[in-house]
Amino acid sequence: MTASSALPAPHDTPLDLGGRTALVTGAAGGIGHACALRLAAAGAKVRAVDRDAEGLEALAAAAADLGGAVEPLVLDLTDLDAAEAAATGTDVLVNNAGLQLVRPIEEFPPDVFHTVLTVMLEAPFRLLRGALPHMYGQGWGRVVNISSVHGLRASAYKSAYVAAKHGLEGLSKTTALEGASHGVTSNCVNPGYVRTALVEKQIADQALAHGIPEERVVAEVLLQDSALKRLIEPEEVAQAVAYLCGPQASFVTGTSLVLDGGWTAH
């Protein structure tokens, strides 16, 4: 192989996932919805996983309007055996599903803590177990874990979410080390606050926790440490996911792509 033949594809090479199967969790709304549409637009057959059957049907219709293919799969990720089985034959795995509760540790319900860790850390592990044999067998695969700035930094009152995202960062790095010799990359995408229903609920929860109006939560709590004073859009996160699935990112693995408006620059 010559040096020139080892170079990545030209910078203007479009993402082509024709013939690939992508699985996206939490696909009925927000970041997952945007990722599913973006990967479908690149030619992938998208296996869209969520508990929200109506949201998945709307996603499938939106993808069809754009000429893409989405297969809705109604699944609760706390059913770990079903999650692992659903990932069989996956070429691209996007672990996105998440939930949030804002409470002080001493008031945090243990059952909710358990559920958050199950959905956001144990389920990704089981999905990897289901997906990696196929990826290894063909010598190619892409794992993208939707982490968060909270995978790198902590915030008060978010013990379960922060713990799960920090764990996901470690799982992603381990996957990268194990998968490298099999042509599989694994990375995290770390957005700040994204304009989603989950963040809207956080705003209400934070207002209750801090005893301040919701409009002050965005400016004084959510974006206090962000240099860019706006929420990031789900489509921006989806473009980062697409980049990590493309040929230009073939040497990117075991790392975190941070989209936090300068939060972690402090």
C-alpha positions in Angstrom: 0.0 0.0 0.0 1.4 3.4 -1.0 1.2 6.4 1.3 -1.3 8.1 -0.9 -3.6 5.1 -1.0 -3.7 5.0 2.8 -5.0 8.6 3.0 -8.7 9.1 3.9 -11.3 10.0 1.3 -11.4 13.5 0.0 -13.0 16.0 2.3 -16.1 16.4 0.0 -16.9 12.7 0.0 -20.6 12.4 1.0 -21.6 10.0 3.7 -22.8 6.8 2.0 -24.3 4.1 4.3 -26.1 2.3 1.5 -26.4 -1.4 2.5 -25.7 -0.7 6.2 -28.1 -1.1 9.1 -28.0 1.5 11.8 -29.7 1.1 15.2 -30.6 4.3 17.0 -32.1 4.2 20.5 -34.4 6.9 21.9 -35.3 7.6 18.2 -38.9 8.9 18.6 -37.8 12.4 19.5 -35.0 14.9 20.0 -31.5 13.9 19.2 -32.5 10.3 18.3 -35.1 11.5 15.8 -32.5 13.8 14.2 -29.9 11.0 14.1 -32.3 8.5 12.6 -33.3 10.9 9.8 -29.6 11.8 9.1 -28.5 8.2 8.8 -31.5 7.3 6.7 -30.7 10.2 4.4 -27.2 8.7 4.0 -28.8 5.4 2.8 -28.8 3.3 5.9 -31.7 1.2 6.9 -32.4 2.6 10.4 -33.7 0.4 13.1 -35.4 3.0 15.3 -35.8 1.9 19.0 -38.1 3.7 21.5 -41.0 3.1 23.9 -43.1 5.7 22.0 -44.9 3.8 19.3 -46.6 7.0 17.9 -43.3 8.9 17.8 -41.7 6.0 15.9 -44.5 6.0 13.4 -44.1 9.7 12.8 -40.4 9.2 12.4 -40.9 6.5 9.8 -43.3 8.7 7.9 -40.8 11.6 8.0 -38.0 9.4 6.7 -40.2 8.0 3.9 -41.0 11.6 2.8 -37.2 12.1 2.5 -36.7 8.8 0.6 -35.2 7.0 3.6 -36.0 3.8 5.3 -36.8 3.5 9.0 -37.9 0.3 10.8 -39.8 1.2 14.0 -39.1 -1.1 16.9 -41.1 -0.5 20.1 -38.9 -1.6 22.9 -38.3 -0.7 26.6 -34.5 -0.8 27.1 -35.0 -2.0 30.7 -35.7 -5.3 28.9 -32.0 -6.0 28.5 -32.3 -9.4 26.8 -34.6 -7.8 24.2 -32.2 -4.9 23.7 -29.3 -7.2 23.1 -31.3 -9.3 20.6 -32.4 -6.1 18.8 -28.8 -5.2 18.0 -28.0 -8.3 16.0 -26.8 -7.5 12.5 -26.2 -3.8 13.3 -23.4 -2.0 11.4 -23.8 1.4 13.1 -25.0 1.6 16.7 -26.1 5.0 18.2 -26.7 4.7 21.9 -28.8 7.8 22.6 -31.7 6.9 24.9 -31.7 8.7 28.2 -33.8 10.1 31.0 -33.3 12.7 33.7 -34.4 13.5 37.2 -33.1 16.5 39.1 -33.0 15.9 42.9 -30.4 16.2 45.7 -28.7 12.9 46.4 -30.4 12.4 49.8 -33.8 12.9 48.1 -33.1 10.9 44.9 -35.4 7.8 44.6 -33.2 4.7 44.5 -35.5 3.0 42.0 -35.1 6.0 39.6 -31.3 5.9 40.0 -31.4 2.2 39.1 -33.6 2.8 36.0 -31.3 5.6 34.8 -28.2 3.4 35.1 -30.0 0.5 33.4 -31.2 2.5 30.4 -28.2 4.7 29.9 -25.3 2.4 30.8 -26.3 -1.2 31.1 -28.5 -1.2 28.0 -25.7 0.3 25.8 -23.4 -2.5 27.1 -26.0 -5.1 26.1 -26.6 -3.5 22.7 -22.9 -3.7 22.1 -22.9 -7.4 23.0 -25.5 -7.8 20.4 -23.9 -5.7 17.7 -20.2 -6.4 17.9 -20.1 -10.0 16.7 -21.5 -8.8 13.3 -19.2 -5.8 13.2 -16.2 -7.9 13.9 -17.2 -10.5 11.4 -17.3 -8.0 8.6 -14.3 -6.0 9.8 -16.2 -2.7 10.0 -18.5 -1.0 12.5 -19.3 2.4 14.0 -20.4 2.9 17.6 -21.5 6.4 18.5 -22.5 7.0 22.1 -24.5 10.2 22.8 -22.9 11.3 26.0 -23.0 14.8 27.3 -21.0 17.6 28.7 -22.0 15.8 31.9 -19.9 12.9 30.8 -16.9 15.2 31.4 -18.2 17.5 34.1 -20.6 17.2 37.0 -23.5 19.3 38.0 -25.3 19.2 41.4 -28.7 17.4 41.7 -28.0 15.1 38.7 -26.3 12.2 40.4 -27.8 9.4 38.3 -27.4 11.2 34.9 -23.8 12.2 35.6 -22.9 8.7 36.9 -24.4 7.1 33.8 -22.7 9.5 31.3 -19.3 9.1 33.0 -19.8 5.3 32.8 -20.7 5.6 29.2 -17.5 7.4 28.5 -15.5 4.6 29.9 -17.5 1.9 28.1 -17.0 3.8 24.8 -13.2 3.9 25.3 -13.1 0.2 26.2 -15.0 -0.6 23.1 -12.6 1.5 21.0 -9.6 -0.5 22.4 -11.2 -3.8 21.9 -12.7 -3.0 18.5 -9.7 -1.3 16.8 -8.2 -4.5 15.4 -11.7 -5.4 14.0 -12.3 -2.2 12.0 -14.7 -0.9 14.6 -14.5 2.7 16.0 -16.2 3.9 19.1 -16.7 7.5 20.2 -18.8 9.8 22.3 -20.6 12.9 21.2 -20.9 15.4 24.1 -23.4 18.2 23.5 -24.3 20.8 26.0 -27.9 21.6 26.5 -29.9 20.5 23.4 -33.3 21.8 22.5 -35.3 18.7 23.4 -38.2 17.7 25.5 -35.8 16.3 28.1 -34.1 19.6 28.5 -37.4 21.4 28.8 -38.3 19.0 31.7 -34.9 19.8 33.2 -35.7 23.5 33.1 -38.8 22.9 35.1 -37.0 20.5 37.6 -34.2 23.0 38.1 -36.6 25.8 38.7 -38.1 23.7 41.5 -34.8 22.7 42.9 -33.3 26.2 42.9 -36.6 28.0 43.7 -36.3 30.4 40.8 -38.5 31.1 37.7 -37.9 28.9 34.6 -36.6 31.8 32.5 -33.8 32.3 34.9 -32.8 28.7 34.8 -31.7 28.9 31.2 -29.5 32.0 31.6 -28.3 31.4 35.2 -28.1 27.7 35.5 -28.0 25.8 32.2 -25.9 28.3 30.2 -24.0 29.9 33.0 -20.7 28.3 32.0 -21.3 28.3 28.2 -19.5 30.9 26.1 -22.3 30.5 23.5 -25.5 31.5 25.0 -27.9 29.3 23.1 -29.2 25.8 23.1 -27.7 23.4 20.5 -30.1 22.0 18.0 -30.7 18.2 17.6 -29.7 18.4 13.9 -26.3 19.8 14.9 -25.7 16.7 17.1 -26.8 14.4 14.2 -24.2 16.0 11.9 -21.5 15.1 14.4 -22.8 11.6 14.5 -22.7 11.4 10.7 -19.1 12.7 10.7 -18.0 9.9 13.0 -19.6 7.3 10.7 -17.9 8.7 7.6 -14.6 7.9 6.0 -13.0 11.1 7.2 -13.3 9.9 10.8 -11.8 6.4 10.2 -8.8 7.3 12.5 -11.0 8.8 15.2 -11.7 6.4 18.0 -11.8 6.3 21.8 -12.4 10.0 22.1 -15.2 12.5 22.8 -16.4 15.1 20.3 -17.5 18.0 22.5 -20.3 20.3 21.3 -20.7 22.4 24.5 -20.5 26.0 23.4 -17.2 26.4 25.3 -18.4 25.1 28.6 -15.4 22.9 29.2 -13.0 25.6 28.0 -13.0 27.0 31.6 
